[in-house]
Amino acid sequence: MDKKNALRAGALAAGTTLMMLLMSSPALALARDDGDDPGPGLSVGETLGLYVLLPIALFAIIAGLVMALDKSKYRVTKPKAKA
């Protein structure tokens, strides 16, 4: 890629990022809407459990079930070394 195309791509990426940051202003989140009824906040432990531990546990359960219920005849093994 030549210098002109790299500069053009960088400017496009920077402009797109800047527009996305300006359009998603967090100051608008301070105004409450009618009917808005937020519940109590989550603690640090609840947040980590919900967004970190639970997905890892689900992945492990699904992977374990797939491996346990695998019915294929062929297994990938290393070739035996010649003596």
Short mmCIF file of the C-alpha atoms (twelve columns), coordinates in Angstrom:
data_MODEL
# 
_entry.id   MODEL 
# 
loop_
_atom_site.group_PDB 
_atom_site.id 
_atom_site.type_symbol 
_atom_site.label_atom_id 
_atom_site.label_alt_id 
_atom_site.label_comp_id 
_atom_site.label_asym_id 
_atom_site.label_seq_id 
_atom_site.Cartn_x 
_atom_site.Cartn_y 
_atom_site.Cartn_z 
_atom_site.pdbx_PDB_model_num 
ATOM 1  C CA . MET A 1  0.000   0.000   0.000  1 
ATOM 2  C CA . ASP A 2  1.462   3.322   -0.928 1 
ATOM 3  C CA . LYS A 3  1.692   6.348   1.343  1 
ATOM 4  C CA . LYS A 4  -1.308  8.160   -0.115 1 
ATOM 5  C CA . ASN A 5  -3.670  5.215   0.366  1 
ATOM 6  C CA . ALA A 6  -2.407  4.644   3.912  1 
ATOM 7  C CA . LEU A 7  -3.018  8.298   4.757  1 
ATOM 8  C CA . ARG A 8  -6.491  8.148   3.253  1 
ATOM 9  C CA . ALA A 9  -7.347  4.971   5.193  1 
ATOM 10 C CA . GLY A 10 -6.052  6.482   8.448  1 
ATOM 11 C CA . ALA A 11 -8.076  9.655   7.959  1 
ATOM 12 C CA . LEU A 12 -11.205 7.654   7.206  1 
ATOM 13 C CA . ALA A 13 -10.729 5.481   10.304 1 
ATOM 14 C CA . ALA A 14 -10.083 8.517   12.519 1 
ATOM 15 C CA . GLY A 15 -13.092 10.376  11.135 1 
ATOM 16 C CA . THR A 16 -15.374 7.399   11.582 1 
ATOM 17 C CA . THR A 17 -14.190 6.879   15.160 1 
ATOM 18 C CA . LEU A 18 -14.652 10.553  15.984 1 
ATOM 19 C CA . MET A 19 -18.185 10.591  14.566 1 
ATOM 20 C CA . MET A 20 -19.121 7.468   16.523 1 
ATOM 21 C CA . LEU A 21 -17.809 9.021   19.745 1 
ATOM 22 C CA . LEU A 22 -19.714 12.232  19.147 1 
ATOM 23 C CA . MET A 23 -22.968 10.460  18.287 1 
ATOM 24 C CA . SER A 24 -22.937 8.239   21.380 1 
ATOM 25 C CA . SER A 25 -22.816 10.970  23.981 1 
ATOM 26 C CA . PRO A 26 -23.120 9.562   27.505 1 
ATOM 27 C CA . ALA A 27 -24.582 12.882  28.725 1 
ATOM 28 C CA . LEU A 28 -27.901 11.863  27.177 1 
ATOM 29 C CA . ALA A 29 -28.054 8.902   29.559 1 
ATOM 30 C CA . LEU A 30 -28.578 11.259  32.519 1 
ATOM 31 C CA . ALA A 31 -32.070 12.264  31.369 1 
ATOM 32 C CA . ARG A 32 -34.632 9.764   32.652 1 
ATOM 33 C CA . ASP A 33 -37.402 8.598   30.338 1 
ATOM 34 C CA . ASP A 34 -41.039 8.195   31.307 1 
ATOM 35 C CA . GLY A 35 -41.648 4.707   32.624 1 
ATOM 36 C CA . ASP A 36 -37.957 4.154   33.338 1 
ATOM 37 C CA . ASP A 37 -37.665 1.963   36.431 1 
ATOM 38 C CA . PRO A 38 -34.087 0.741   36.934 1 
ATOM 39 C CA . GLY A 39 -33.549 -2.040  39.418 1 
ATOM 40 C CA . PRO A 40 -30.847 -2.250  42.047 1 
ATOM 41 C CA . GLY A 41 -27.266 -2.338  40.775 1 
ATOM 42 C CA . LEU A 42 -25.080 -5.427  40.657 1 
ATOM 43 C CA . SER A 43 -22.146 -5.925  42.982 1 
ATOM 44 C CA . VAL A 44 -18.671 -6.650  41.624 1 
ATOM 45 C CA . GLY A 45 -19.045 -10.357 42.412 1 
ATOM 46 C CA . GLU A 46 -22.426 -10.588 40.716 1 
ATOM 47 C CA . THR A 47 -21.097 -8.756  37.642 1 
ATOM 48 C CA . LEU A 48 -18.057 -11.023 37.324 1 
ATOM 49 C CA . GLY A 49 -20.176 -14.108 37.857 1 
ATOM 50 C CA . LEU A 50 -22.759 -13.085 35.287 1 
ATOM 51 C CA . TYR A 51 -20.448 -11.791 32.542 1 
ATOM 52 C CA . VAL A 52 -17.269 -13.857 33.065 1 
ATOM 53 C CA . LEU A 53 -17.835 -17.068 35.033 1 
ATOM 54 C CA . LEU A 54 -21.227 -18.021 33.622 1 
ATOM 55 C CA . PRO A 55 -20.100 -17.873 29.936 1 
ATOM 56 C CA . ILE A 56 -16.938 -19.851 30.754 1 
ATOM 57 C CA . ALA A 57 -19.005 -22.472 32.601 1 
ATOM 58 C CA . LEU A 58 -21.496 -22.748 29.727 1 
ATOM 59 C CA . PHE A 59 -18.650 -23.144 27.241 1 
ATOM 60 C CA . ALA A 60 -17.062 -25.874 29.368 1 
ATOM 61 C CA . ILE A 61 -20.375 -27.733 29.735 1 
ATOM 62 C CA . ILE A 62 -21.120 -27.613 26.000 1 
ATOM 63 C CA . ALA A 63 -17.557 -28.631 25.062 1 
ATOM 64 C CA . GLY A 64 -17.675 -31.491 27.580 1 
ATOM 65 C CA . LEU A 65 -20.995 -32.754 26.222 1 
ATOM 66 C CA . VAL A 66 -19.715 -32.602 22.653 1 
ATOM 67 C CA . MET A 67 -16.582 -34.570 23.563 1 
ATOM 68 C CA . ALA A 68 -18.498 -37.093 25.692 1 
ATOM 69 C CA . LEU A 69 -21.176 -37.741 23.072 1 
ATOM 70 C CA . ASP A 70 -18.796 -37.866 20.101 1 
ATOM 71 C CA . LYS A 71 -19.495 -41.069 18.159 1 
ATOM 72 C CA . SER A 72 -16.923 -40.747 15.403 1 
ATOM 73 C CA . LYS A 73 -14.765 -43.761 14.655 1 
ATOM 74 C CA . TYR A 74 -11.624 -41.890 13.718 1 
ATOM 75 C CA . ARG A 75 -9.337  -40.226 16.228 1 
ATOM 76 C CA . VAL A 76 -6.380  -38.005 15.412 1 
ATOM 77 C CA . THR A 77 -3.251  -39.559 16.853 1 
ATOM 78 C CA . LYS A 78 0.433   -38.817 16.558 1 
ATOM 79 C CA . PRO A 79 2.411   -41.117 14.285 1 
ATOM 80 C CA . LYS A 80 4.583   -43.625 16.131 1 
ATOM 81 C CA . ALA A 81 8.280   -42.870 16.187 1 
ATOM 82 C CA . LYS A 82 10.565  -45.324 14.413 1 
ATOM 83 C CA . ALA A 83 13.187  -46.989 16.581 1 
# 
